[in-house]
């Protein structure tokens, strides 16, 4: 579902990067203090700044529902569930 949304955004904003490049970027992130740097650094992958500003929810979902190496290949949503349970 997130990948389909990306394909629509990619066309709308003439983005030259691939979904794989974005998920690889998320996987390798290593932010210690400033999650906001994620948005700034995302432009280095070829994502237009306007796309990031206009599509914040998409990038939040990308961050929350794709694995991060720093979380032992789990996504933040999985870690939240582990810590707080299902409900």
C-alpha angles and dihedrals in degrees: 000000000000091000091052090051090050091053090055092047091045091057095043094051098033090239115184099200130091130240089240090057090053095048091046089052091052091047093054098042116129106181113161102177117000119052087178087073086070090071093047093047092047088073087064088066090060099265111141114243092232090057090055094048094046095043106042093140091057092053092046089054091047090053096044101043104039126076124265122205089219089060093053092264093308127120124240090251090058092048090050090052091049092052101039102024128228100305 
